[in-house]
Amino acid sequence: MVDQNRPIDWKKFPTHLAFVIGAISANYGQYYPENGDKIPKKYSRHATAHGLSSRQYSKLNSLIALMTVVSLLKSVETSFIKKSN
């Protein structure tokens, strides 16, 4: 689970993985609909999961989500290839 209030220790990760984790952690913006927060226009995993709106479901946000998944899968694949060699 990502703690939004605690910074990530980037030194724990190889550089390529730090970039991927940085992109993923940016997707965990704060959004609390129970507090009256409006659904953000910026891509947010929480808003996507809990806020059904055209504000969140845009072509740009879809592209950002797809790019995040592809970069994570590539990092996982690369790490498995390195371990198997």
ABEGO torsion letter per residue (X at the ends): XBBAABBBBAAABBAAAAAAAAAAAAAABBBBAAAGBBBBABBBAAAAAABBBAAABBAAAAAAAAAAAAAAAAAAAAAAAAAAX
